[in-house]
């Protein structure tokens, strides 16, 4: 798929279900959200960009501690969810804008901190996105990524990405930590893996959140039930087909 096709798929998939992500427990809370906010360690002087803001949970978590925060996403419905959360909290230092991570409409060195959570597995060209994020950060600027990462076992990696795509056709790839660090280096960042969490995905809410069609839900249940034992162990597959995903925080710094 071309970048344009992937972007269209993202807007089609998420436009109709954006409200589900505002109320999703996985997105609205969790140790990884708290970990990202803590790692940002904002002191009130920073200009921050939230790349792929989804329904705005990271934006809301950081806005009170930033001088200015720009929240971007491809999907109008997600931007509307973020605006609603920002307005409800009364934040006046937040701008919510449509933008593509692969072509950021901001000048070089215009941000102190960039963050992203649960969006990067939709990047059509993640290295291009990293280069754009590197470009808009100041020397010494920080980049904090939280996303699902692929397991180290090749079969579990293949299986996880297969069920992700079946559930959500706009999914591109869950990259491994090693792959992310290699892309960080290629983009110019000094990268570091900070932490990994195991996040439980309750099966019914996982497919309901994306409005996955019934026949594909059936296929997902079959795949998870019939998965090789090594995959079931790697993903912590439960009898009801709920499972666990590895979610990592990977930081990057722009050299001075």
Order of alpha helices (4+ residues) and beta strands (2+ residues): alpha-alpha-alpha-alpha-beta-alpha-beta-alpha-beta-beta-alpha-beta-alpha-alpha-beta-alpha-alpha-alpha-beta
